Amino acid sequence: MLPRVFLGAPLTTFDPLDAVLFDLDGVLTPTAEVHRRAWARLFEPFLAERGATAYTAQDYFDYIDGKPRYEGVAALLTSRGIDLPYGEPDDSPDADTVCGLGNRKNAVFTAVLDADGVAPYPGSVAFLDALARRGGVQVAVVSSSKNARPVLRAAGLMDRFTVIVDGVVAAEHGIPGKPAPDTYLYAAEQLGVPASRAVVVEDAHSGVEAGHAGHFGHVLGVDRGAGRESLLAKGADTVVEDLAELVDDVNGAHA
Ligand SMILES: O=P(O)(O)OC[C@H]1O[C@@H](O)[C@H](O)[C@@H](O)[C@@H]1O
């Protein structure tokens, strides 16, 4: 295993505290990539037709990654100075509204999910297994996505989590989405664990910002493309490339 050195401070052990709160897309499943491609399918032609600055891969990380659907659309449009009516969540995918654009992208995402399915990251499954073996550590999923449950089901991970705070739950309860810390705080409350005793695991800038703002015991970044340095700058305490790197620590090999 590579030595893990973060801003000069070696991470010699990883303590999962009393609870580990997992983001989904990009942390447990490679679906951040599916979202990323679906967003590009929406915004590349949309911005080109309007003569706006072209959509780039970096736009996803800067404006969309980890945020609730319509907040991602709104942030990207603002970056290009485009003002569209917000619309309603049940707007047609053809509507040129914030909600309509989000729904247009969602049609692409769900078509890919239905056609291809999804397999979880093996390292994330190994990490979940290690936590279960260790015992005494509760787990939850905290995702901005309204597709979180279908993704968890397709990945065969549904029965590992009793608490799932997703985009549907957040909308029902009026809980502000990431980068606000509220969805993570809500999940910790559901588990009966104080934020200071819970770990947040995130691959997105908005997600590590949420963990940092919520004063969680540890904010663990997983670099799937957002960049180690920027995850640290946005509030991650440590960053790994894959959760497999922490399995030995959870098993106590380094204790
Ligand atoms: O549109 P959905 O499925 O509700 O997902 C909202 C967001 O959920 C996040 O988990 C993803 O990182 C984003 O890419 C996505 O846009």
The ligand as an ORCA input file, in Angstrom:
! r2SCAN-3c Opt
* xyz 0 1
  O     -30.701     14.163    -10.616
  P     -30.482     13.327     -9.415
  O     -30.385     11.857     -9.699
  O     -31.489     13.627     -8.352
  O     -29.039     13.668     -8.843
  C     -28.621     14.931     -8.374
  C     -27.121     14.920     -8.181
  O     -26.786     13.855     -7.308
  C     -25.411     13.789     -6.944
  O     -25.220     12.691     -6.122
  C     -24.527     13.699     -8.169
  O     -23.197     13.856     -7.755
  C     -24.858     14.782     -9.193
  O     -24.162     14.558    -10.385
  C     -26.339     14.780     -9.487
  O     -26.611     15.829    -10.365
*
